[in-house]
């Protein structure tokens, strides 16, 4: 599985700090799919790149235009500033299939947007919505409510 890239270059201060400042009043409720899912229309053409190929039936692509790449990079940079010190872990009752959260990716310890696929005891199976990766994670340690500024950008997979 391809690891989501960790932002390496510091984004423009305004781009990274604006969502962090706005997230200070973060919600303590899970985000829902309708909050940031974009449905593409038939016949639309988009430049994409393959970021994960699980099988011929399960291939994840990401928009490849510079504007989308910059927006995702800025969002992830802001999330990785915000979540190490400001995240709020949800109670297990809020972690349900289809709910969106910020989840820490085990391979690089970065924070990414994720949707819950399944819950088993104290762990959740999540899919990182901007990259397609999936993994099981501890709900108590690696799952935080997704602050509203991080729900504005449509998912990129």
C-alpha positions as CSV (number, residue, x, y, z in Angstrom):
1,X,0.0,0.0,0.0
2,X,1.2,3.5,-0.9
3,X,1.7,5.7,2.1
4,X,0.0,9.1,1.9
5,X,2.8,11.6,1.4
6,X,3.7,13.7,4.4
7,X,3.8,17.4,3.5
8,X,7.5,18.3,3.2
9,X,7.5,21.9,2.3
10,X,6.1,24.5,4.6
11,X,2.9,25.9,3.0
12,X,2.3,29.6,2.9
13,X,1.6,30.8,6.4
14,X,-1.9,32.0,5.6
15,X,-2.9,28.8,3.9
16,X,-1.8,26.5,6.8
17,X,-2.8,28.8,9.7
18,X,-6.3,29.8,8.6
19,X,-7.8,26.4,9.0
20,X,-5.9,25.9,12.3
21,X,-7.3,29.1,13.7
22,X,-10.8,28.3,12.5
23,X,-10.6,24.8,14.0
24,X,-10.1,26.2,17.5
25,X,-13.9,26.0,18.0
26,X,-13.9,22.4,16.7
27,X,-17.1,20.4,16.8
28,X,-17.5,17.4,19.1
29,X,-19.7,15.6,16.7
30,X,-18.6,13.4,13.8
31,X,-18.6,14.8,10.3
32,X,-20.9,13.1,7.8
33,X,-20.4,12.1,4.2
34,X,-22.5,14.9,2.9
35,X,-20.2,17.4,4.5
36,X,-17.5,17.0,1.9
37,X,-18.2,14.5,-0.8
38,X,-18.4,15.8,-4.3
39,X,-20.3,13.8,-6.9
40,X,-18.8,14.0,-10.4
41,X,-21.2,14.3,-13.4
42,X,-21.2,11.9,-16.3
43,X,-19.1,13.2,-19.1
44,X,-16.8,15.3,-17.0
45,X,-13.1,14.9,-17.8
46,X,-10.5,15.2,-15.1
47,X,-6.7,14.8,-15.1
48,X,-5.9,12.1,-12.5
49,X,-3.0,9.9,-11.3
50,X,-3.2,6.5,-9.9
51,X,-2.2,6.5,-6.2
52,X,-3.3,3.0,-5.1
53,X,-4.1,-0.2,-7.1
54,X,-5.4,-3.0,-4.9
55,X,-6.9,-5.1,-7.7
56,X,-8.3,-4.5,-11.2
57,X,-11.6,-3.7,-9.5
58,X,-10.2,-1.4,-6.8
59,X,-8.1,1.4,-8.1
60,X,-7.8,4.8,-6.4
61,X,-7.0,7.9,-8.4
62,X,-6.4,11.5,-7.2
63,X,-6.9,14.7,-9.2
64,X,-3.6,15.7,-10.7
65,X,-4.1,19.4,-11.4
66,X,-1.8,21.7,-9.5
67,X,-4.7,23.5,-7.8
68,X,-6.1,20.3,-6.3
69,X,-2.6,19.1,-5.3
70,X,-1.8,22.4,-3.6
71,X,-5.2,22.5,-1.8
72,X,-4.7,18.9,-0.4
73,X,-1.1,19.8,0.6
74,X,-2.2,22.9,2.4
75,X,-5.1,21.1,4.2
76,X,-2.8,18.3,5.4
77,X,-0.1,20.7,6.6
78,X,-2.8,22.5,8.6
79,X,-4.2,19.3,10.0
80,X,-0.7,18.2,11.1
81,X,-0.3,21.5,12.9
82,X,-3.7,21.3,14.6
83,X,-4.2,17.7,15.6
84,X,-1.1,16.9,17.7
85,X,-2.3,19.3,20.4
86,X,-6.0,20.2,19.7
87,X,-7.8,17.0,18.7
88,X,-10.7,15.6,20.7
89,X,-11.1,11.9,20.8
90,X,-14.7,10.8,20.2
91,X,-16.6,8.4,22.5
92,X,-17.0,4.9,21.0
93,X,-20.7,5.6,20.5
94,X,-19.9,8.3,17.9
95,X,-17.6,6.1,15.8
96,X,-20.0,4.6,13.3
97,X,-19.7,3.4,9.7
98,X,-19.7,6.3,7.3
99,X,-18.6,9.0,9.8
100,X,-15.6,11.1,9.0
101,X,-12.8,11.8,11.5
102,X,-9.1,12.8,11.5
103,X,-7.1,9.7,11.8
104,X,-3.4,9.2,12.4
105,X,-1.7,7.0,9.7
106,X,0.5,4.4,11.3
107,X,3.3,4.5,8.6
108,X,4.2,8.2,9.1
109,X,2.2,9.4,12.1
110,X,0.6,12.1,10.0
111,X,-3.0,13.2,10.4
112,X,-5.4,12.6,7.5
113,X,-9.1,12.7,6.8
114,X,-10.7,9.3,7.1
115,X,-14.1,7.6,6.9
116,X,-15.0,4.8,9.2
117,X,-15.6,1.5,7.3
118,X,-16.2,-0.8,10.3
119,X,-15.9,-0.8,14.0
120,X,-14.7,-3.8,16.1
121,X,-14.4,-3.2,19.8
122,X,-12.0,-0.4,20.5
123,X,-10.7,-0.2,16.9
124,X,-12.0,1.2,13.7
125,X,-11.2,0.2,10.1
126,X,-10.8,3.5,8.2
127,X,-10.2,4.6,4.7
128,X,-8.0,7.7,4.1
129,X,-10.3,9.7,1.8
130,X,-7.6,11.7,0.0
131,X,-5.4,8.6,-0.7
132,X,-7.4,5.4,-0.6
133,X,-5.3,3.7,2.0
134,X,-7.1,1.6,4.6
135,X,-6.0,0.4,8.0
136,X,-7.3,-0.5,11.5
137,X,-6.6,2.1,14.1
138,X,-7.3,2.6,17.8
139,X,-10.3,4.8,18.3
140,X,-9.0,6.2,21.7
141,X,-5.5,7.0,20.5
142,X,-5.6,7.7,16.7
143,X,-9.1,9.0,15.9
144,X,-10.2,12.6,16.5
145,X,-13.3,14.6,15.5
146,X,-12.8,16.2,12.2
147,X,-12.9,20.0,12.7
148,X,-15.2,21.8,10.3
149,X,-12.4,23.7,8.4
150,X,-11.1,20.3,7.3
151,X,-14.4,19.3,5.8
152,X,-14.6,22.1,3.2
153,X,-12.3,20.6,0.6
154,X,-13.9,17.7,-1.3
155,X,-12.3,14.3,-0.9
156,X,-9.6,13.6,-3.5
157,X,-9.9,9.9,-4.2
